[in-house]
């Protein structure tokens, strides 16, 4: 009987910790992880807000340089809305150039694995993003 209770408690705690790891983080940015063939010095940054807004920008600048201006109130970043259910995320972002669609999952280590489809240049691919917490974000 004690063994069954111990197993049940373990499963509940494991389930809770797995869900906690797959929550969206709003106190930082997600930054693209270059694949082994990428020689680009540019990185793509995504920022998600609790109200369902997402913004994105490509830059060769340092992440710390983003803090003063990488906000949804600024007109420069691409903007859109996202939905997040369980570990699945879906969003589209629009810029002056057009629209890009994203569909994917957030992993237990807080990485985004996304299928990307550009309606601008017809690019389709898989991209990964790592989370970077930034203390200065308000």
C-alpha positions, -999 to +999 in steps of 0.1 A: +000+000+000+028+024+009+045+016-024+014+025-043+011+058-024+047+066-030+044+059-067+013+081-069+030+110-052+060+106-075+038+107-106+019+137-094+051+156-086+067+146-119+036+157-138+036+191-120+073+197-127+069+187-164+041+212-168+060+239-150+089+235-174+067+239-204+053+273-196+059+304-217+085+328-202+078+365-204+109+380-186+133+378-215+137+369-251+139+338-272+170+339-295+175+318-327+200+290-324+221+289-356+224+255-372+258+241-381+256+253-417+247+289-408+275+315-412+252+344-405+261+369-378+224+379-376+201+364-350+164+365-347+148+375-314+113+369-302+096+384-272+062+372-259+038+391-237+012+377-213-016+395-233-009+373-263+013+397-282+046+386-299+072+407-315+103+398-335+134+413-350+166+403-368+198+420-358+235+416-355+235+436-323+240+424-288+210+413-267+216+440-241+213+466-268+177+454-275+163+464-241+158+501-247+137+497-279+126+461-284+090+467-271+056+462-286+050+500-285+079+505-309+070+504-346+102+486-358+097+450-347+074+425-366+042+421-345+015+394-341-005+374-317+002+339-303-018+311-288-002+288-263-019+255-252-001+229-232+033+230-249+021+240-284+026+275-297+012+291-328+016+326-342+019+349-372+039+381-374+035+409-398+061+435-409+063+461-437+076+432-459+047+408-452+037+379-430+055+349-415+038+320-398+051+299-369+039+266-354+057+245-329+064+234-293+082+246-262+104+220-248+111+211-211+143+231-212+124+262-224+135+261-260+111+268-289+112+244-318+092+260-346+082+253-382+084+285-401+066+295-433+073+329-449+046+343-471+072+370-481+099+348-498+083+313-496+110+301-471+100+270-451+121+255-424+126+244-389+141+268-364+151+265-327+152+293-301+168+294-267+154+315-238+175+343-224+163+359-192+170+396-190+167+412-155+162+447-170+129+438-187+099+454-171 
